[in-house]
Amino acid sequence: MGDILAHESELLGLVREYLDFAEFEDTLKTFSKECRVKGKPLSKTTGGSLRDSTSLIIQKDLIAAFDSGDQKAFFSQWEEHVPSSIRDGDSLAQKLEFYLHVHFAIYLLKHSTGGPDKGQLDERVSYFRTYLETRGAALSQTTEFLPYYALPFVPNPRVHPSFKELFQDAWTPELKLKLEKFLALIFKASNTPRLLTLCKENGQSNKELLQQLHQQLVDAERRSMTYLKRYNKIQADYHNLIGVTAELVDSLEATVSGKMITPEYLQSVCVRLFSNQMRQSLAHSVDFTRPGTASTMLRASLAPVKLKDVPLLPSLDYEKLKKDLIWGSDRLKAFLLQALRWRLTTSHPGEQRETVLQAYISNDILDCHSNNQRSVLQLLHSQSEAVRQYMARLINAFASLAQGRLYLTQNTTVLRILEGRLREENKDVITRENVLGALQKFSLRRPLQTAMICDGLVFWLIDILRDPDCLSDYTLEYSVALLMNLCLRSAGKNMCAKVAGLVLKVLSDLLGHENHEIQPYVNGALYSILSIPSIREEARAMGMEDILRCFIKEGNAEMIRQIEFIIKQLNSEEILDGALESDDDEDEDDEEDHDTMEADLDKDELIQPQLGELSGEKLLTTEYLGIMTNTGKTTAKQRKGSAAMQWSADEPLRRPVTPGGHRTGHPV
């Protein structure tokens, strides 16, 4: 009974608060009188006068910080007093916040007499750049804001035509007026009665649910189209097989009548039966006049390749493993992550490695599908340098295998965590290398390319490549390769177009870098972005053709032919190869390239076991032995071969690759 009275009192208080807010004065008097007569208690609500006075003080402080250019004070109060639901969900608030960051970034340029202090200016530009790479990345696809993503890279914005408006006298007062109106509206809304707030929140919840259901429907339709394509292919193969079978039956009947079957006819039948990859070799290297040749080849094509017998590794107790990865000591976590990685990297390619990987995936060893607040993935944010590094190495090992990439990229959760770690990791070079390596391998998948471009990764890569001599060989190679993969997309090219001068300078400097492993990716990136007319104009203005011809004199034959393709692209007047990469279709195959496990994954181990301390496979089989946790291996059908589209080595790369796959001769 007491709970009922308490809730009734609160409900009556909500009604009274709303009547007061909506100025139903007569109704409010009658309502209050009837509550007193019936002995109904009304909960006390906080008066609006105190809130109003506090709101005015906050608004004055924000405007004062805006006028004085006190960036830290302004955004500290902004984040504290403007609700996150408005900052994250309201488009007007997001646009205003973007222009406020621009205001503080150029404040010293507009208000310093005799030139701004370089240290203070660099600090503000760095703050603005960080904002563009994090919260501001969401607006990178909006035409209105695209020019401002180049602002941190322009030496003197005051004389740049793109930013002329920012330095006009009317720009700051207009922005201030928008800020004042926004604050007045926000703090008025904060006095909204709770009853109205409850109604709005309920409506918003329904709207989000509807959006979620709509997205699920879109995903289901996309999967349906993928399955339909596969069904049509299977049906076509079936019809082909029936046709060949009918012909063979007719041939058998003909032999009964004494008619001979020619080797040419037998060859044509076998060519239709075998896969495309075998047709050329069959047509030129197989002698069909020898008895038994056709049947032998047919059996060989259908039979799985028998490798030498390799024993499967023992099953593990993954529940106990994951528990210790989350709750164990940092040293134990590091040794477990190392042992799990070694299981992948040292296992024999084929059934043994596939069984290990499938066991990891089926037991969700990295908690990629977990909604728990504490998960294995969160180890990337560990305070321990060893745990962070070994988690990054393990993720990179997963990303080196096609099925591993599929597991990691079912949604963008892992991608977002890796992007955050990439921008935050300044201490450990190897951690950053492995995070970058994993992201580069993710960029083989088109939906992940789209997400990285939207998150502003193109600008981060351009920025870090400005000083390549400070980067390790691995970081340099994978950064350039990732940039190239993103530049193959129209959205990536458009990003580069906003900082055309800078990206062209960075790439032209990389052409002459002593690390020759990066040359194919530099060439591929240049060739790709030069399909944009504005970038071609900028390149011609800076004398790009003369720069390229200097490298023709020094390069090898393959390099020379690739540069000749780039010069041809530079001097063209149309967009070339637009049909090669369509941004309209995000569908992709389940497999992008051959699995490539790099030796770098196990280099420079950070921790070593002490006397009597278990590590590696011995640690796993001694402390975490399980029963039948290994799953069946993937078949050859599940692991498709290299992509159908292959490019000549004479041409710049025009399909996504990984450095490991490119070196081993398996470009995508």
C-alpha positions as CSV (number, residue, x, y, z in Angstrom):
1,M,0.0,0.0,0.0
2,G,2.9,2.3,0.9
3,D,4.5,1.8,-2.6
4,I,1.1,2.7,-4.3
5,L,0.8,5.9,-2.3
6,A,4.4,6.9,-3.1
7,H,3.9,6.3,-6.8
8,E,0.6,8.1,-6.7
9,S,2.1,11.1,-5.0
10,E,4.9,11.2,-7.6
11,L,2.4,10.9,-10.5
12,L,0.2,13.7,-9.1
13,G,3.3,15.9,-8.7
14,L,4.1,15.3,-12.4
15,V,0.6,16.3,-13.4
16,R,0.8,19.5,-11.3
17,E,4.2,20.4,-12.7
18,Y,2.9,20.1,-16.2
19,L,-0.2,22.1,-15.6
20,D,2.0,24.8,-14.1
21,F,4.4,24.7,-17.0
22,A,1.6,24.9,-19.6
23,E,-0.1,27.8,-17.6
24,F,-3.4,26.0,-17.0
25,E,-3.9,28.2,-13.9
26,D,-7.6,27.5,-13.3
27,T,-7.2,23.8,-13.9
28,L,-4.2,23.8,-11.5
29,K,-6.2,25.5,-8.8
30,T,-9.1,23.0,-9.1
31,F,-6.7,20.1,-9.3
32,S,-4.8,21.2,-6.2
33,K,-8.0,21.9,-4.2
34,E,-9.4,18.4,-5.1
35,C,-6.2,16.7,-4.1
36,R,-6.4,18.4,-0.7
37,V,-10.1,17.5,-0.2
38,K,-9.4,13.8,-1.0
39,G,-6.3,13.8,1.1
40,K,-4.0,13.0,-1.8
41,P,-0.4,13.9,-1.2
42,L,1.5,15.9,-3.8
43,S,5.2,15.3,-4.2
44,K,7.2,18.5,-4.0
45,T,9.0,19.6,-7.2
46,T,12.0,21.8,-7.4
47,G,11.1,25.4,-8.3
48,G,12.2,26.8,-11.6
49,S,13.7,30.1,-10.2
50,L,16.8,28.4,-8.9
51,R,17.3,26.5,-12.1
52,D,16.8,29.7,-14.1
53,S,19.5,31.6,-12.2
54,T,22.0,28.8,-12.6
55,S,21.3,28.5,-16.3
56,L,22.0,32.2,-16.8
57,I,25.3,31.9,-15.0
58,I,26.3,28.9,-17.2
59,Q,25.3,30.8,-20.4
60,K,27.3,33.9,-19.3
61,D,30.4,31.8,-18.6
62,L,30.2,30.0,-22.0
63,I,29.8,33.3,-23.9
64,A,32.7,34.8,-21.9
65,A,34.9,31.9,-22.8
66,F,33.9,32.2,-26.4
67,D,34.8,35.9,-26.5
68,S,38.1,35.5,-24.7
69,G,39.1,32.4,-26.8
70,D,39.5,30.3,-23.7
71,Q,39.1,26.9,-25.5
72,K,39.6,24.6,-22.5
73,A,37.2,26.4,-20.2
74,F,34.6,26.6,-23.0
75,F,34.6,22.9,-23.9
76,S,34.8,21.8,-20.3
77,Q,31.6,23.6,-19.5
78,W,30.1,22.6,-22.9
79,E,30.6,18.9,-22.2
80,E,29.4,19.3,-18.6
81,H,26.2,21.2,-19.2
82,V,25.0,20.4,-22.7
83,P,23.4,16.9,-22.5
84,S,25.3,14.2,-24.4
85,S,22.1,13.1,-26.0
86,I,21.8,16.5,-27.7
87,R,25.5,16.8,-28.6
88,D,25.5,13.3,-30.1
89,G,22.0,13.1,-31.6
90,D,21.1,16.6,-32.7
91,S,22.4,17.6,-36.1
92,L,22.2,21.4,-35.3
93,A,24.2,20.9,-32.1
94,Q,26.8,18.9,-34.0
95,K,27.2,21.6,-36.7
96,L,27.4,24.3,-34.1
97,E,30.1,22.4,-32.2
98,F,32.1,21.9,-35.4
99,Y,32.1,25.7,-36.1
100,L,33.0,26.4,-32.5
101,H,36.1,24.2,-32.8
102,V,37.0,26.2,-36.0
103,H,36.5,29.4,-34.1
104,F,38.9,28.4,-31.3
105,A,41.4,26.9,-33.8
106,I,41.8,30.3,-35.7
107,Y,41.2,32.6,-32.7
108,L,44.9,33.5,-32.3
109,L,45.2,34.2,-36.1
110,K,42.3,36.7,-35.8
111,H,43.1,38.4,-32.5
112,S,46.9,38.4,-32.1
113,T,48.8,41.5,-32.9
114,G,52.2,40.9,-34.5
115,G,51.6,37.3,-35.2
116,P,50.4,34.5,-32.8
117,D,52.6,32.5,-30.5
118,K,53.7,29.4,-32.5
119,G,53.5,27.0,-29.6
120,Q,50.0,28.1,-28.6
121,L,48.8,28.1,-32.2
122,D,50.2,24.5,-32.8
123,E,48.4,23.4,-29.6
124,R,45.1,24.7,-30.9
125,V,45.6,23.2,-34.3
126,S,46.5,19.9,-32.7
127,Y,43.3,20.1,-30.6
128,F,41.3,20.7,-33.7
129,R,42.9,17.9,-35.6
130,T,42.1,15.5,-32.7
131,Y,38.5,16.6,-32.8
132,L,38.4,16.0,-36.6
133,E,39.7,12.5,-36.1
134,T,37.2,11.6,-33.3
135,R,33.9,13.4,-32.8
136,G,34.2,15.5,-36.0
137,A,34.8,12.4,-38.2
138,A,31.0,11.9,-38.5
139,L,30.7,15.1,-40.5
140,S,33.5,14.2,-43.0
141,Q,30.9,13.1,-45.6
142,T,29.0,16.4,-45.4
143,T,29.9,18.8,-48.3
144,E,29.6,21.9,-46.1
145,F,32.4,20.8,-43.8
146,L,34.8,19.0,-46.1
147,P,37.1,22.0,-46.7
148,Y,37.7,22.4,-43.0
149,Y,39.3,19.0,-42.8
150,A,42.2,20.5,-44.7
151,L,42.5,23.5,-42.2
152,P,45.1,21.9,-39.9
153,F,47.4,21.2,-42.9
154,V,47.3,24.7,-44.5
155,P,50.3,26.8,-43.5
156,N,48.5,30.2,-43.6
157,P,44.7,29.9,-43.7
158,R,44.3,33.7,-43.7
159,V,45.3,33.9,-47.4
160,H,43.8,30.6,-48.5
161,P,40.6,31.2,-50.7
162,S,38.7,28.2,-49.1
163,F,38.9,29.9,-45.6
164,K,38.3,33.5,-46.7
165,E,34.9,33.7,-45.1
166,L,36.3,32.7,-41.6
167,F,38.4,35.9,-41.4
168,Q,35.6,38.3,-42.4
169,D,34.4,40.6,-39.6
170,A,30.8,39.3,-39.7
171,W,31.7,35.6,-39.2
172,T,32.4,35.6,-35.5
173,P,29.4,37.7,-34.4
174,E,27.1,35.5,-36.5
175,L,28.5,32.4,-34.8
176,K,28.1,34.0,-31.4
177,L,24.5,34.8,-32.1
178,K,23.8,31.2,-33.1
179,L,25.5,30.0,-29.9
180,E,23.4,32.4,-27.7
181,K,20.2,31.2,-29.4
182,F,21.2,27.5,-29.0
183,L,22.1,28.0,-25.3
184,A,18.8,29.8,-24.6
185,L,16.9,27.0,-26.2
186,I,18.8,24.2,-24.5
187,F,18.5,25.7,-21.0
188,K,14.8,26.4,-21.5
189,A,14.4,22.8,-22.6
190,S,16.2,21.7,-19.4
191,N,13.2,23.1,-17.5
192,T,10.8,21.0,-19.4
193,P,8.4,19.1,-17.1
194,R,9.3,15.5,-16.4
195,L,5.9,14.3,-17.8
196,L,6.7,15.8,-21.2
197,T,10.3,14.4,-21.1
198,L,8.9,10.9,-20.4
199,C,6.6,11.1,-23.5
200,K,9.5,12.2,-25.7
201,E,11.9,9.5,-24.5
202,N,9.2,6.9,-25.1
203,G,8.7,8.2,-28.6
204,Q,12.5,8.2,-29.2
205,S,12.8,4.6,-28.0
206,N,10.1,3.5,-30.5
207,K,11.9,5.4,-33.3
208,E,15.2,3.7,-32.5
209,L,13.5,0.3,-32.4
210,L,11.9,1.0,-35.8
211,Q,15.3,2.0,-37.2
212,Q,16.9,-1.1,-35.9
213,L,14.2,-3.3,-37.4
214,H,14.6,-1.5,-40.7
215,Q,18.3,-2.1,-40.7
216,Q,17.7,-5.8,-39.9
217,L,15.4,-5.9,-42.9
218,V,18.0,-4.3,-45.2
219,D,20.7,-6.8,-44.0
220,A,18.3,-9.7,-44.5
221,E,17.5,-8.5,-48.1
222,R,21.3,-8.2,-48.8
223,R,21.9,-11.7,-47.5
224,S,19.0,-13.0,-49.6
225,M,20.6,-11.5,-52.7
226,T,23.9,-13.1,-51.9
227,Y,22.3,-16.5,-51.4
228,L,20.3,-16.0,-54.6
229,K,23.5,-15.4,-56.6
230,R,25.0,-18.5,-55.1
231,Y,21.9,-20.5,-55.9
232,N,21.9,-19.3,-59.5
233,K,25.6,-20.4,-59.9
234,I,24.9,-23.8,-58.4
235,Q,21.9,-24.2,-60.7
236,A,24.0,-23.2,-63.7
237,D,26.6,-25.8,-62.7
238,Y,23.9,-28.4,-62.3
239,H,22.5,-27.8,-65.8
240,N,26.0,-27.9,-67.3
241,L,26.6,-31.3,-65.5
242,I,23.3,-32.7,-66.8
243,G,24.1,-31.6,-70.3
244,V,27.6,-33.2,-70.2
245,T,26.1,-36.4,-68.7
246,A,23.5,-36.6,-71.6
247,E,26.2,-36.2,-74.2
248,L,28.3,-38.9,-72.5
249,V,25.3,-41.3,-72.5
250,D,24.8,-40.6,-76.2
251,S,28.5,-41.2,-76.8
252,L,28.3,-44.6,-75.0
253,E,25.4,-45.5,-77.2
254,A,27.4,-44.5,-80.2
255,T,30.3,-46.8,-79.2
256,V,27.9,-49.7,-79.1
257,S,27.1,-49.1,-82.8
258,G,30.9,-49.1,-83.5
259,K,31.4,-45.3,-83.7
260,M,34.7,-43.9,-82.4
261,I,35.0,-41.1,-79.9
262,T,37.7,-38.6,-81.0
263,P,40.3,-37.2,-78.5
264,E,39.1,-33.7,-79.4
265,Y,35.6,-34.5,-78.3
266,L,36.8,-36.0,-75.1
267,Q,38.9,-32.9,-74.5
268,S,36.0,-30.6,-75.0
269,V,33.9,-32.5,-72.5
270,C,36.6,-32.4,-69.8
271,V,37.2,-28.7,-70.3
272,R,33.5,-28.1,-69.6
273,L,33.7,-30.3,-66.5
274,F,36.8,-28.8,-64.9
275,S,37.1,-25.4,-63.2
276,N,38.3,-22.3,-65.1
277,Q,41.7,-22.4,-63.4
278,M,42.4,-25.9,-64.9
279,R,41.1,-25.4,-68.4
280,Q,44.2,-23.8,-69.9
281,S,46.6,-26.5,-68.6
282,L,44.2,-29.3,-69.7
283,A,43.9,-27.8,-73.2
284,H,47.7,-27.6,-73.7
285,S,49.5,-30.2,-71.5
286,V,47.2,-33.3,-71.3
287,D,47.4,-36.0,-73.9
288,F,43.9,-37.4,-74.3
289,T,45.0,-40.0,-76.8
290,R,46.5,-42.1,-73.9
291,P,44.0,-44.5,-72.3
292,G,42.8,-43.6,-68.8
293,T,44.0,-39.9,-69.0
294,A,40.5,-38.3,-68.9
295,S,39.3,-40.5,-66.0
296,T,42.5,-39.9,-64.0
297,M,42.3,-36.2,-64.4
298,L,38.6,-36.2,-63.5
299,R,39.3,-38.1,-60.3
300,A,42.2,-35.9,-59.5
301,S,40.0,-32.7,-59.9
302,L,37.3,-34.1,-57.6
303,A,39.5,-35.7,-54.9
304,P,40.8,-33.5,-52.1
305,V,44.5,-32.9,-51.9
306,K,46.0,-35.3,-49.4
307,L,48.7,-33.6,-47.3
308,K,51.1,-35.4,-45.0
309,D,49.4,-36.5,-41.8
310,V,49.6,-33.8,-39.2
311,P,48.1,-34.4,-35.8
312,L,45.4,-32.1,-34.4
313,L,46.4,-30.1,-31.4
314,P,44.7,-30.9,-28.1
315,S,41.3,-29.3,-27.3
316,L,41.2,-26.5,-24.7
317,D,38.9,-25.4,-21.9
318,Y,37.9,-22.0,-23.5
319,E,35.6,-21.0,-20.7
320,K,38.5,-21.1,-18.2
321,L,40.8,-19.5,-20.7
322,K,38.5,-16.5,-21.2
323,K,37.9,-16.2,-17.5
324,D,41.6,-15.9,-16.8
325,L,42.1,-13.5,-19.7
326,I,39.6,-11.2,-18.0
327,W,40.3,-11.7,-14.3
328,G,43.9,-13.1,-14.2
329,S,47.1,-11.1,-13.5
330,D,48.6,-9.1,-16.2
331,R,51.5,-11.5,-16.6
332,L,49.2,-14.5,-16.9
333,K,47.1,-12.6,-19.5
334,A,50.2,-11.8,-21.6
335,F,51.4,-15.4,-21.5
336,L,47.9,-16.7,-22.5
337,L,47.6,-14.2,-25.4
338,Q,51.1,-15.3,-26.5
339,A,50.3,-19.0,-26.3
340,L,47.0,-18.5,-28.2
341,R,48.9,-16.6,-30.9
342,W,51.6,-19.2,-31.2
343,R,49.0,-21.9,-31.7
344,L,47.9,-20.0,-34.9
345,T,51.3,-18.9,-36.2
346,T,53.2,-22.2,-35.6
347,S,50.5,-24.6,-36.6
348,H,50.8,-26.4,-40.0
349,P,48.9,-24.6,-42.8
350,G,45.9,-26.7,-43.7
351,E,43.8,-28.9,-41.4
352,Q,45.7,-28.3,-38.2
353,R,45.6,-24.5,-38.5
354,E,42.0,-24.5,-39.7
355,T,41.0,-26.6,-36.7
356,V,42.7,-24.2,-34.3
357,L,41.1,-21.2,-35.9
358,Q,37.6,-22.7,-36.0
359,A,37.9,-23.7,-32.3
360,Y,38.8,-20.1,-31.5
361,I,35.9,-18.7,-33.5
362,S,33.3,-21.2,-32.4
363,N,34.2,-20.4,-28.7
364,D,34.3,-16.7,-29.4
365,I,37.8,-16.5,-27.8
366,L,38.0,-12.7,-28.3
367,D,34.4,-12.0,-27.2
368,C,33.6,-10.3,-30.5
369,H,30.0,-11.2,-30.0
370,S,29.8,-10.5,-26.3
371,N,27.9,-7.5,-24.8
372,N,29.5,-7.8,-21.4
373,Q,31.2,-4.7,-20.1
374,R,34.3,-6.7,-19.3
375,S,35.4,-8.7,-22.3
376,V,38.6,-10.0,-23.8
377,L,38.6,-7.3,-26.5
378,Q,38.9,-4.7,-23.7
379,L,42.5,-5.9,-23.1
380,L,43.5,-3.6,-25.9
381,H,43.0,-0.8,-23.4
382,S,44.9,-2.5,-20.6
383,Q,47.3,-0.5,-18.4
384,S,49.9,-3.2,-19.1
385,E,52.0,-2.6,-22.1
386,A,52.7,-6.3,-22.6
387,V,48.9,-7.2,-22.5
388,R,48.1,-4.4,-25.0
389,Q,50.9,-5.5,-27.3
390,Y,50.1,-9.2,-27.2
391,M,46.4,-8.6,-27.7
392,A,47.2,-6.5,-30.8
393,R,49.5,-9.3,-32.1
394,L,46.7,-11.9,-31.6
395,I,44.2,-9.8,-33.5
396,N,46.7,-9.2,-36.3
397,A,47.2,-13.0,-36.5
398,F,43.4,-13.5,-36.8
399,A,43.3,-10.8,-39.5
400,S,46.0,-12.7,-41.5
401,L,43.5,-15.5,-42.2
402,A,40.4,-15.1,-44.3
403,Q,38.1,-16.8,-41.8
404,G,39.7,-14.8,-39.0
405,R,38.9,-11.6,-40.8
406,L,35.3,-12.7,-41.3
407,Y,35.1,-13.4,-37.5
408,L,36.5,-10.0,-36.5
409,T,34.5,-8.0,-39.0
410,Q,30.9,-9.2,-38.4
411,N,30.3,-5.7,-37.1
412,T,32.4,-2.5,-36.6
413,T,33.1,-3.0,-32.9
414,V,36.6,-4.4,-33.3
415,L,37.3,-1.8,-36.0
416,R,36.3,1.1,-33.7
417,I,38.5,-0.3,-30.9
418,L,41.5,-0.7,-33.2
419,E,41.1,2.8,-34.6
420,G,41.0,4.2,-31.1
421,R,44.1,2.2,-30.1
422,L,45.9,3.4,-33.2
423,R,45.4,7.0,-32.4
424,E,46.1,6.7,-28.7
425,E,49.2,4.3,-28.8
426,N,52.3,6.4,-28.6
427,K,54.5,4.3,-26.3
428,D,54.8,0.9,-27.9
429,V,55.8,0.7,-31.6
430,I,55.0,-3.0,-31.9
431,T,51.5,-2.5,-30.6
432,R,50.8,0.2,-33.1
433,E,52.4,-1.9,-35.9
434,N,50.1,-4.8,-35.2
435,V,47.0,-2.6,-34.8
436,L,47.9,-1.0,-38.2
437,G,48.5,-4.4,-39.7
438,A,45.1,-5.7,-38.7
439,L,43.4,-2.6,-40.0
440,Q,45.2,-2.9,-43.3
441,K,44.0,-6.4,-43.7
442,F,40.5,-5.3,-42.7
443,S,40.6,-2.9,-45.7
444,L,40.3,-5.9,-48.0
445,R,36.6,-5.9,-47.2
446,R,34.5,-3.1,-48.7
447,P,32.2,-2.3,-45.8
448,L,35.3,-1.9,-43.6
449,Q,36.9,0.4,-46.2
450,T,33.7,2.6,-46.1
451,A,33.8,2.7,-42.3
452,M,37.5,3.7,-42.1
453,I,37.0,6.4,-44.7
454,C,34.1,7.8,-42.8
455,D,36.1,7.7,-39.6
456,G,38.8,10.0,-41.1
457,L,41.6,7.4,-41.3
458,V,42.7,8.8,-44.7
459,F,43.7,12.1,-43.0
460,W,45.5,10.2,-40.1
461,L,47.5,8.2,-42.6
462,I,48.5,11.3,-44.7
463,D,49.6,13.1,-41.5
464,I,51.7,10.2,-40.2
465,L,53.3,9.6,-43.7
466,R,54.6,13.2,-43.7
467,D,57.6,12.0,-41.8
468,P,58.3,8.5,-43.1
469,D,61.8,8.3,-41.6
470,C,60.4,8.2,-38.1
471,L,58.3,5.1,-38.9
472,S,59.4,1.5,-38.7
473,D,59.6,-0.4,-42.0
474,Y,56.4,-2.4,-41.1
475,T,54.5,0.7,-40.1
476,L,55.5,2.5,-43.3
477,E,54.7,-0.4,-45.6
478,Y,51.3,-1.1,-44.0
479,S,50.4,2.6,-43.8
480,V,51.0,3.2,-47.5
481,A,49.2,0.0,-48.4
482,L,46.2,0.9,-46.3
483,L,46.1,4.4,-47.8
484,M,46.2,2.9,-51.3
485,N,43.3,0.5,-50.5
486,L,41.2,3.4,-49.2
487,C,42.1,5.6,-52.2
488,L,40.6,2.9,-54.5
489,R,37.2,4.0,-53.3
490,S,35.5,7.2,-54.6
491,A,35.0,8.4,-51.0
492,G,38.7,8.0,-50.3
493,K,39.7,9.9,-53.4
494,N,37.3,12.7,-52.5
495,M,39.0,12.9,-49.1
496,C,42.3,13.2,-50.8
497,A,41.0,15.9,-53.1
498,K,40.4,18.2,-50.0
499,V,44.1,18.1,-49.2
500,A,45.3,17.5,-52.8
501,G,48.6,19.5,-52.5
502,L,49.6,17.7,-49.2
503,V,48.8,14.2,-50.3
504,L,50.6,14.7,-53.7
505,K,53.7,16.0,-51.8
506,V,53.6,13.1,-49.4
507,L,53.3,10.5,-52.2
508,S,55.9,12.1,-54.4
509,D,58.4,12.1,-51.4
510,L,57.6,8.4,-50.8
511,L,58.5,7.6,-54.4
512,G,62.1,8.3,-53.6
513,H,62.1,6.5,-50.2
514,E,64.8,4.0,-49.6
515,N,62.3,1.3,-48.7
516,H,61.5,-0.1,-52.1
517,E,58.8,-2.4,-50.7
518,I,56.3,0.5,-50.6
519,Q,56.7,1.5,-54.3
520,P,53.8,-0.6,-55.6
521,Y,51.4,0.9,-53.1
522,V,52.6,4.5,-53.7
523,N,52.2,4.0,-57.4
524,G,48.7,2.5,-56.9
525,A,47.6,5.3,-54.7
526,L,48.9,8.0,-57.1
527,Y,47.3,6.3,-60.1
528,S,44.0,6.0,-58.3
529,I,43.7,9.6,-57.0
530,L,44.8,11.1,-60.3
531,S,41.4,9.9,-61.7
532,I,40.0,13.0,-59.9
533,P,40.3,16.1,-62.2
534,S,41.0,18.6,-59.4
535,I,43.9,16.4,-58.2
536,R,45.2,16.1,-61.7
537,E,45.2,20.0,-62.0
538,E,47.0,20.3,-58.7
539,A,49.6,17.7,-59.7
540,R,50.2,19.4,-63.0
541,A,50.6,22.8,-61.2
542,M,53.3,21.3,-59.0
543,G,55.2,19.7,-61.9
544,M,54.4,16.1,-61.0
545,E,55.3,14.8,-64.5
546,D,58.9,16.1,-64.2
547,I,59.1,14.5,-60.7
548,L,57.9,11.2,-62.1
549,R,60.3,11.3,-65.1
550,C,63.2,11.7,-62.7
551,F,62.3,8.3,-61.2
552,I,62.0,6.7,-64.7
553,K,65.7,7.4,-65.1
554,E,66.6,5.6,-61.9
555,G,63.9,2.8,-61.5
556,N,63.9,-0.8,-62.6
557,A,61.8,-2.0,-65.6
558,E,58.7,-2.8,-63.6
559,M,58.8,0.6,-61.8
560,I,59.3,2.4,-65.1
561,R,56.3,0.8,-66.7
562,Q,54.1,1.6,-63.7
563,I,55.2,5.3,-63.7
564,E,54.4,5.5,-67.4
565,F,50.9,4.4,-66.6
566,I,50.7,7.1,-63.9
567,I,51.9,9.8,-66.3
568,K,49.3,8.7,-68.8
569,Q,46.7,9.0,-66.1
570,L,48.1,12.5,-65.2
571,N,47.7,13.7,-68.7
572,S,44.3,12.2,-69.4
573,E,41.2,14.4,-69.5
574,E,38.7,11.8,-68.3
575,I,38.1,9.5,-65.3
576,L,39.6,6.2,-66.1
577,D,38.5,2.8,-64.9
578,G,35.5,4.1,-63.1
579,A,33.8,0.7,-63.6
580,L,36.5,-1.2,-61.7
581,E,35.3,0.0,-58.3
582,S,31.6,0.6,-57.8
583,D,30.7,2.2,-54.5
584,D,27.1,1.3,-55.0
585,D,27.5,-2.4,-54.2
586,E,28.9,-3.3,-50.8
587,D,28.5,-7.0,-51.4
588,E,31.7,-9.0,-51.3
589,D,32.9,-12.6,-51.4
590,D,33.5,-14.5,-48.2
591,E,37.2,-14.8,-49.1
592,E,39.5,-12.1,-50.4
593,D,42.9,-13.6,-50.8
594,H,45.2,-16.4,-49.8
595,D,46.0,-16.7,-46.1
596,T,49.4,-15.2,-45.3
597,M,50.8,-15.6,-41.8
598,E,53.7,-13.1,-41.4
599,A,56.9,-13.8,-39.5
600,D,56.7,-10.4,-37.9
601,L,53.8,-11.5,-35.7
602,D,56.3,-13.4,-33.4
603,K,59.2,-11.0,-33.6
604,D,60.9,-9.3,-30.5
605,E,58.9,-11.1,-27.8
606,L,58.4,-8.7,-24.9
607,I,58.2,-11.3,-22.1
608,Q,60.2,-14.4,-21.3
609,P,59.2,-17.2,-18.8
610,Q,61.2,-17.4,-15.6
611,L,62.5,-20.7,-14.2
612,G,59.6,-23.1,-13.6
613,E,57.0,-20.7,-15.3
614,L,54.8,-22.3,-18.0
615,S,54.4,-20.7,-21.4
616,G,53.2,-21.4,-24.9
617,E,51.6,-24.8,-25.8
618,K,52.8,-26.3,-22.4
619,L,50.9,-23.7,-20.5
620,L,47.7,-24.4,-22.6
621,T,47.9,-28.2,-22.3
622,T,48.8,-28.2,-18.7
623,E,46.4,-25.7,-17.2
624,Y,43.6,-25.5,-19.8
625,L,43.1,-28.9,-21.4
626,G,39.5,-29.3,-22.5
627,I,37.3,-32.0,-24.0
628,M,36.2,-31.9,-27.7
629,T,36.3,-28.1,-28.1
630,N,37.9,-28.4,-31.6
631,T,35.4,-28.1,-34.4
632,G,35.4,-29.4,-37.9
633,K,37.8,-27.8,-40.4
634,T,36.7,-25.6,-43.2
635,T,36.6,-27.1,-46.6
636,A,38.2,-25.9,-49.8
637,K,34.8,-24.6,-50.9
638,Q,34.6,-22.4,-47.8
639,R,38.1,-21.1,-48.5
640,K,37.9,-19.6,-52.0
641,G,41.0,-19.0,-54.0
642,S,42.4,-15.8,-55.2
643,A,40.2,-13.2,-56.8
644,A,39.2,-13.7,-60.4
645,M,40.6,-10.3,-61.4
646,Q,44.4,-10.3,-61.8
647,W,46.5,-7.4,-62.9
648,S,49.8,-7.3,-64.8
649,A,52.9,-6.3,-62.8
650,D,53.4,-3.6,-65.4
651,E,50.4,-1.7,-64.2
652,P,49.9,0.1,-60.8
653,L,47.8,-1.8,-58.3
654,R,44.0,-1.2,-58.8
655,R,42.6,-3.8,-56.4
656,P,43.0,-4.0,-52.6
657,V,46.1,-5.9,-51.3
658,T,48.0,-6.7,-48.2
659,P,51.8,-6.4,-48.2
660,G,52.1,-10.1,-47.1
661,G,49.8,-11.3,-49.8
662,H,51.4,-9.1,-52.4
663,R,54.9,-10.4,-51.6
664,T,53.8,-14.0,-51.8
665,G,52.2,-13.4,-55.2
666,H,48.5,-13.5,-54.2
667,P,47.2,-9.9,-54.8
668,V,43.4,-9.5,-54.4
